[in-house]
Amino acid sequence: MNEIVLMSDPKIAAIPVVDCGEPLVDVRLRESLAVDSRKADQTGAFAHLREGALIRLLKAQELLPDGVRLLFVEGYRPPSLQRFYFERYAGRLRADNPDWSPTRVRDAASRYVSPPEIAPHSAGAAVDLTLLSADGQELDMGSRVNASPEESDGACYTEAGGIGSEARAHRRVLGDALTAVGLVNYPTEWWHWSYGDRYWAFQTDADRAMYGQREL
């Protein structure tokens, strides 16, 4: 497995953001995209994404094999909710590992939840998603969406070695389609892909991010 650069790495925070002002749009208005309800909230924030990211997502779906569709799980996440998720998970790690330094806790937490000031979800740039079969069943991806490293014993990592050949093939199908339209993956989470944020800029050698943190 190649060395993974985490969201907490100072190189990511150092990337400047020049927000292009593109709107957050409701993906549920696009009937061709299946939207899951497991992360639904009263405001519908979870179903929003920057317009450019959504356009690319729809193009990626067209590249999938016959009988396979994307399942959109979560897009935009309000900064306050991102902060809550990060602090909760960091708190669990701190409690389980009282000898860890604050830096180690932050780095470990960022494998699963991005630090709030970096978070692609809060910029409307990131999407968590998986694949559906023709009959609407989720395909085997080697772990559930949003499985932590502890829960999945590392199977959440995109290039995890301990998953079956079928799951690996499905991850390759998902990755090939999304990469082809310009999205990038966060390597600790096979389901997390983004476009236009700082991590995307890092992965593509762009000199700036085009999407910064937003309130819906």
C-alpha positions as CSV (number, residue, x, y, z in Angstrom):
1,M,0.0,0.0,0.0
2,N,1.3,3.4,-0.9
3,E,2.0,5.9,1.8
4,I,-1.2,7.7,2.8
5,V,-1.3,11.4,3.4
6,L,-4.0,12.1,5.9
7,M,-6.3,15.1,6.0
8,S,-4.5,16.3,9.2
9,D,-1.2,16.6,7.4
10,P,-0.1,20.3,7.4
11,K,0.4,20.1,3.6
12,I,-3.4,19.9,3.2
13,A,-4.1,22.9,5.4
14,A,-1.5,24.9,3.6
15,I,-3.3,24.7,0.3
16,P,-5.1,28.0,-0.4
17,V,-8.8,28.2,-1.1
18,V,-10.3,30.6,-3.6
19,D,-14.0,29.7,-3.6
20,C,-15.6,29.9,-7.0
21,G,-19.0,30.7,-5.6
22,E,-20.6,27.7,-7.2
23,P,-24.0,26.8,-5.5
24,L,-24.9,23.8,-3.4
25,V,-27.6,21.9,-5.3
26,D,-30.0,19.2,-4.1
27,V,-29.0,15.9,-5.7
28,R,-32.5,14.5,-5.1
29,L,-33.7,16.7,-8.1
30,R,-31.8,14.4,-10.4
31,E,-34.0,11.3,-10.7
32,S,-31.3,9.3,-12.3
33,L,-29.3,9.3,-9.0
34,A,-30.3,6.9,-6.2
35,V,-30.2,8.6,-2.9
36,D,-30.0,6.7,0.4
37,S,-31.7,7.9,3.6
38,R,-29.3,6.6,6.2
39,K,-27.7,10.0,6.7
40,A,-30.9,12.1,6.1
41,D,-31.5,15.1,8.2
42,Q,-34.5,17.4,8.7
43,T,-33.0,20.2,6.5
44,G,-31.9,17.8,3.7
45,A,-28.4,19.1,3.9
46,F,-27.0,15.6,3.4
47,A,-28.3,15.6,-0.1
48,H,-26.6,18.7,-1.3
49,L,-23.4,18.9,-3.3
50,R,-21.5,21.6,-5.3
51,E,-22.9,21.8,-8.8
52,G,-19.6,20.9,-10.5
53,A,-19.2,17.9,-8.3
54,L,-22.7,16.7,-9.0
55,I,-22.3,17.1,-12.8
56,R,-19.2,14.9,-12.6
57,L,-21.0,12.3,-10.4
58,L,-23.7,12.0,-13.0
59,K,-21.1,11.5,-15.7
60,A,-19.4,8.8,-13.7
61,Q,-22.7,6.9,-13.4
62,E,-22.9,6.8,-17.2
63,L,-19.5,5.0,-17.2
64,L,-20.6,2.2,-15.0
65,P,-21.3,-1.3,-16.4
66,D,-24.9,-2.1,-17.3
67,G,-27.0,-3.0,-14.3
68,V,-24.8,-1.1,-11.8
69,R,-25.8,2.3,-10.3
70,L,-24.3,4.7,-7.8
71,L,-26.0,5.0,-4.4
72,F,-25.5,8.5,-3.0
73,V,-25.2,8.3,0.8
74,E,-24.0,11.7,2.0
75,G,-22.7,14.9,0.5
76,Y,-22.7,18.3,2.3
77,R,-22.2,18.3,6.1
78,P,-22.7,21.5,8.1
79,P,-19.5,22.6,9.8
80,S,-21.1,22.2,13.3
81,L,-22.0,18.6,12.5
82,Q,-18.5,17.9,11.2
83,R,-17.0,19.3,14.3
84,F,-19.3,17.1,16.5
85,Y,-18.3,13.9,14.5
86,F,-14.6,14.7,14.7
87,E,-14.6,15.5,18.4
88,R,-16.7,12.5,19.3
89,Y,-14.4,10.1,17.5
90,A,-11.3,11.8,18.8
91,G,-12.7,11.5,22.3
92,R,-13.2,7.7,21.9
93,L,-9.6,7.3,20.6
94,R,-8.3,9.4,23.5
95,A,-10.2,7.3,26.0
96,D,-9.0,4.1,24.5
97,N,-5.4,5.3,24.2
98,P,-4.6,7.6,27.2
99,D,-0.9,7.6,26.4
100,W,-1.3,9.1,22.9
101,S,-0.3,12.7,22.3
102,P,-2.8,15.2,21.0
103,T,-1.1,15.1,17.6
104,R,-1.4,11.3,17.4
105,V,-5.0,11.5,18.4
106,R,-5.7,14.1,15.7
107,D,-3.9,12.1,13.1
108,A,-5.7,8.8,14.0
109,A,-9.1,10.5,14.1
110,S,-8.5,12.0,10.6
111,R,-8.3,8.5,9.1
112,Y,-12.1,8.4,9.6
113,V,-13.4,12.0,10.2
114,S,-11.7,15.0,8.7
115,P,-10.6,17.8,11.0
116,P,-13.4,20.4,10.8
117,E,-11.3,23.2,9.3
118,I,-10.3,20.9,6.3
119,A,-13.4,18.9,5.8
120,P,-14.4,18.4,2.1
121,H,-17.9,17.5,3.2
122,S,-18.4,21.0,4.7
123,A,-17.3,22.5,1.4
124,G,-20.0,20.5,-0.5
125,A,-17.1,18.9,-2.3
126,A,-17.2,15.4,-1.0
127,V,-19.6,12.5,-1.4
128,D,-19.9,9.2,0.3
129,L,-21.3,6.6,-2.0
130,T,-21.4,2.9,-3.0
131,L,-22.8,0.7,-5.8
132,L,-26.2,-0.8,-6.4
133,S,-27.2,-3.8,-8.5
134,A,-30.0,-3.8,-11.0
135,D,-32.4,-5.0,-8.3
136,G,-31.4,-2.3,-5.9
137,Q,-29.1,-4.3,-3.6
138,E,-25.8,-2.8,-2.4
139,L,-22.9,-4.6,-3.9
140,D,-20.2,-6.3,-1.7
141,M,-17.5,-3.6,-1.2
142,G,-15.6,-5.4,1.6
143,S,-17.0,-3.3,4.4
144,R,-20.0,-1.2,5.1
145,V,-20.1,2.5,4.1
146,N,-18.7,4.5,7.0
147,A,-17.1,1.6,8.8
148,S,-14.3,2.8,11.1
149,P,-10.7,1.4,10.9
150,E,-11.4,-0.3,14.2
151,E,-14.7,-1.8,13.3
152,S,-13.6,-3.1,9.9
153,D,-10.1,-4.1,11.0
154,G,-8.7,-1.9,8.2
155,A,-11.0,-3.1,5.5
156,C,-12.3,0.5,5.1
157,Y,-9.0,1.4,3.5
158,T,-9.4,1.6,-0.3
159,E,-6.5,-0.7,-1.0
160,A,-7.0,-3.0,2.0
161,G,-5.5,-6.4,1.4
162,G,-7.9,-8.5,3.4
163,I,-11.1,-8.2,1.3
164,G,-12.5,-10.7,-1.2
165,S,-11.9,-10.6,-4.9
166,E,-15.5,-9.7,-5.6
167,A,-15.4,-6.7,-3.3
168,R,-12.0,-5.6,-4.8
169,A,-13.5,-5.8,-8.3
170,H,-16.4,-3.7,-7.2
171,R,-14.1,-1.1,-5.7
172,R,-12.2,-1.0,-8.9
173,V,-15.4,-0.4,-10.9
174,L,-16.4,2.5,-8.6
175,G,-12.9,4.0,-8.6
176,D,-12.4,3.8,-12.4
177,A,-15.7,5.6,-13.1
178,L,-15.1,8.4,-10.5
179,T,-11.4,8.9,-11.4
180,A,-12.3,9.2,-15.0
181,V,-14.5,12.3,-14.3
182,G,-11.9,14.0,-12.0
183,L,-12.9,13.0,-8.5
184,V,-10.2,11.8,-6.0
185,N,-10.5,9.2,-3.2
186,Y,-9.5,9.5,0.4
187,P,-7.5,6.3,0.7
188,T,-8.7,5.4,4.2
189,E,-12.3,5.4,3.1
190,W,-13.2,3.5,-0.1
191,W,-16.6,5.3,-0.2
192,H,-15.3,8.9,0.1
193,W,-14.6,10.8,-3.1
194,S,-14.3,14.6,-3.7
195,Y,-13.8,17.3,-6.3
196,G,-12.6,20.9,-5.9
197,D,-11.5,20.8,-2.2
198,R,-8.1,21.0,-0.6
199,Y,-7.5,17.2,-0.7
200,W,-8.5,17.2,-4.4
201,A,-6.0,20.0,-5.0
202,F,-3.3,18.0,-3.2
203,Q,-3.9,14.9,-5.2
204,T,-4.1,16.6,-8.6
205,D,-1.3,19.1,-8.0
206,A,-3.7,22.1,-8.4
207,D,-2.3,25.3,-6.9
208,R,-5.6,26.0,-5.0
209,A,-8.9,24.6,-4.0
210,M,-12.0,26.0,-5.6
211,Y,-14.5,25.0,-2.9
212,G,-14.2,26.2,0.7
213,Q,-16.3,25.7,3.8
214,R,-19.9,26.8,3.4
215,E,-23.1,27.2,5.3
216,L,-26.2,25.9,3.5
